[in-house]
Amino acid sequence: MGQTQHIYDRITVDAAICHGKPCIRGLRYPVETVLEWLAGGMSIDEILADYEDLEREDILAVLGFAARLAHVKRLERLVA
């Protein structure tokens, strides 16, 4: 199975769950929340210990999903 297929097996979008935000396996764990935990310094093992219904492959799929979103040709500077 390719990496992209693995990501989309784990990351789902459902309008009835978390307002349609990408989530892990239809659970109420938005991708953005997991990324915030990781960016805040939580390790994968800490996340798995705190949220027992998550699996290591879920976290790796979140990272893969974020990497795919970061594939842009050009970023424009945001003006407030």
ABEGO torsion letter per residue (X at the ends): XBAAAAAAAABBBBAABGGGBBBBGGBBBBAAAAAAAAAAGBBAAAAAAABAABBAAAAAAAAAAAAAAABBABBBBBBX
